[in-house]
Amino acid sequence: MTVLVGYASAHGSTREIAERIAARLAERGVGAETASLDAVGDAGGYDAYVLGSAVHGMAWLPEATGFVHTHRELLAGRPVWIFSVGMPAALRGPWKPMAAKEEPKVTEEVLADLSPRGHAMFSGVVAPEHLPGPGRAVFRAMGLRYGDYRDWEAVDAFADTVAHSLRPAPGSP
């Protein structure tokens, strides 16, 4: 069994999460390859998929939604999990409740083409250089903080769930 852990990343945080997922799958006995979704050669060469994207403007990046849309028939017949990387952990105070409202909006377009077995919303890295000037001003005005908000235990738990679903049951051929 080979799993594609495909990603669309703007600044590298999503790529690093995808690499961590693939490494964890391998530790659990599931073969995995990591690739940028805009560089996948033979999309049909995998038995299962873990697809993720950075979130900008409450949506997946175009290369991720494009991959899902282009390969929706292929993906419909195989196990698929998805993950999104945004900034819910950076939200503080009165903005914190927005995090729960973000996930349905983020996955809306992707779910039009997929029925994944699961979705995880992770926080990534938020640095000043990741935002345009006006975005930095709004970010500061909202009282938000820059930083690395990745929760590696949550990433590992997600990967473990995928691995558990894909490993053959003991004693099966």
C-alpha positions as CSV (number, residue, x, y, z in Angstrom):
1,M,0.0,0.0,0.0
2,T,1.3,3.4,-0.9
3,V,-0.3,6.6,0.3
4,L,0.2,10.0,-1.3
5,V,0.6,12.7,1.3
6,G,0.0,15.6,-1.0
7,Y,0.1,19.3,-0.1
8,A,-0.2,22.8,-1.3
9,S,1.9,25.2,0.8
10,A,2.5,28.9,0.7
11,H,5.3,29.3,3.2
12,G,6.4,25.8,4.0
13,S,4.4,25.0,7.2
14,T,1.9,22.8,5.3
15,R,4.8,20.9,3.6
16,E,6.4,20.2,6.9
17,I,3.1,18.9,8.3
18,A,2.7,16.7,5.3
19,E,6.2,15.4,5.8
20,R,5.5,14.6,9.4
21,I,2.3,12.8,8.5
22,A,4.2,10.7,5.9
23,A,7.0,9.9,8.3
24,R,4.5,8.8,11.0
25,L,2.6,6.6,8.5
26,A,6.0,4.9,7.6
27,E,6.7,4.4,11.3
28,R,3.3,2.7,11.5
29,G,4.1,0.4,8.6
30,V,2.2,2.3,5.9
31,G,4.2,3.3,2.8
32,A,3.9,7.0,2.1
33,E,5.2,9.5,-0.3
34,T,5.1,13.3,0.1
35,A,4.6,15.6,-2.9
36,S,3.4,19.0,-3.8
37,L,0.0,18.6,-5.4
38,D,1.1,20.6,-8.4
39,A,4.0,18.2,-9.0
40,V,2.2,14.8,-8.7
41,G,3.0,12.8,-11.8
42,D,0.7,9.8,-11.8
43,A,-2.1,10.5,-9.4
44,G,-3.5,7.0,-10.0
45,G,-0.3,5.4,-8.7
46,Y,-1.5,5.5,-5.1
47,D,-3.8,3.3,-3.0
48,A,-4.9,6.1,-0.6
49,Y,-4.5,9.8,-0.2
50,V,-3.9,12.3,2.6
51,L,-4.4,15.7,1.0
52,G,-3.7,19.1,2.6
53,S,-3.5,22.7,1.9
54,A,-2.6,26.0,3.5
55,V,-5.7,28.1,4.1
56,H,-5.8,31.7,2.7
57,G,-8.9,33.7,2.7
58,M,-10.8,30.8,4.3
59,A,-10.1,28.5,1.4
60,W,-7.6,25.9,0.2
61,L,-5.0,27.1,-2.2
62,P,-5.9,26.8,-5.9
63,E,-3.4,24.0,-6.7
64,A,-5.1,21.9,-4.0
65,T,-8.6,22.5,-5.0
66,G,-7.5,22.0,-8.7
67,F,-6.0,18.7,-7.8
68,V,-9.1,17.5,-6.0
69,H,-11.4,18.7,-8.8
70,T,-9.3,17.2,-11.6
71,H,-9.0,13.8,-9.9
72,R,-12.4,13.6,-8.2
73,E,-13.4,10.4,-10.0
74,L,-10.2,8.7,-9.0
75,L,-10.4,9.9,-5.4
76,A,-14.0,8.8,-5.1
77,G,-12.9,5.2,-5.4
78,R,-10.1,5.3,-2.8
79,P,-9.6,6.1,0.8
80,V,-9.0,9.9,1.3
81,W,-8.3,12.1,4.3
82,I,-7.8,15.8,4.2
83,F,-6.1,18.4,6.4
84,S,-6.1,22.2,6.4
85,V,-3.5,24.5,7.9
86,G,-4.6,27.9,9.0
87,M,-4.3,30.0,12.1
88,P,-7.0,29.1,14.5
89,A,-4.5,28.8,17.4
90,A,-3.4,32.4,16.8
91,L,-6.9,33.7,17.5
92,R,-7.4,35.2,21.0
93,G,-10.0,36.9,23.0
94,P,-13.3,37.6,21.2
95,W,-11.8,36.2,17.9
96,K,-11.3,32.7,19.4
97,P,-14.9,31.6,18.5
98,M,-14.2,32.3,14.8
99,A,-11.9,29.2,14.7
100,A,-14.9,26.8,15.0
101,K,-16.7,28.6,12.2
102,E,-13.7,28.5,9.9
103,E,-13.6,24.8,9.2
104,P,-16.9,24.4,7.4
105,K,-16.1,27.4,5.2
106,V,-12.6,26.1,4.4
107,T,-13.8,22.7,3.4
108,E,-16.9,23.7,1.5
109,E,-15.3,23.8,-2.0
110,V,-13.3,20.6,-1.4
111,L,-16.2,18.6,0.0
112,A,-18.2,19.4,-3.2
113,D,-15.8,17.0,-5.0
114,L,-14.8,14.6,-2.1
115,S,-16.2,12.5,0.7
116,P,-13.1,12.1,2.8
117,R,-12.9,9.7,5.7
118,G,-11.7,12.6,7.9
119,H,-10.6,16.1,8.1
120,A,-8.2,17.8,10.5
121,M,-7.7,21.5,10.9
122,F,-4.2,22.4,12.1
123,S,-2.6,25.7,13.0
124,G,0.5,26.6,11.2
125,V,3.2,29.2,11.4
126,V,2.2,32.9,11.2
127,A,5.0,35.3,10.6
128,P,4.8,39.0,9.7
129,E,6.3,38.4,6.2
130,H,3.4,36.0,5.4
131,L,0.9,38.9,5.4
132,P,0.7,41.9,3.2
133,G,1.1,45.3,4.9
134,P,-2.7,45.9,5.4
135,G,-3.0,42.3,6.7
136,R,-0.3,42.9,9.3
137,A,-2.1,46.0,10.5
138,V,-5.4,44.1,10.8
139,F,-3.6,41.2,12.5
140,R,-2.1,43.5,15.1
141,A,-5.3,45.5,15.6
142,M,-7.1,42.2,16.4
143,G,-4.5,41.5,19.1
144,L,-3.3,38.4,17.4
145,R,0.2,36.9,17.8
146,Y,2.8,35.7,15.4
147,G,4.4,32.3,16.0
148,D,4.6,28.6,15.3
149,Y,1.3,27.2,16.4
150,R,1.8,23.7,15.0
151,D,0.6,21.0,17.4
152,W,2.7,18.0,16.5
153,E,0.9,15.7,18.9
154,A,-2.4,16.5,17.0
155,V,-0.6,15.9,13.7
156,D,0.7,12.5,14.9
157,A,-2.7,11.5,16.2
158,F,-4.3,12.3,12.8
159,A,-1.6,10.3,11.1
160,D,-2.1,7.4,13.5
161,T,-5.8,7.4,12.7
162,V,-5.0,7.1,9.0
163,A,-2.5,4.4,9.6
164,H,-4.9,2.4,11.8
165,S,-7.5,2.6,9.1
166,L,-5.1,1.4,6.4
167,R,-3.2,-1.4,8.1
168,P,-4.6,-4.8,7.4
169,A,-6.1,-6.6,10.4
170,P,-3.9,-9.2,12.0
171,G,-4.2,-12.5,10.3
172,S,-5.7,-11.1,7.1
173,P,-3.9,-11.9,3.8
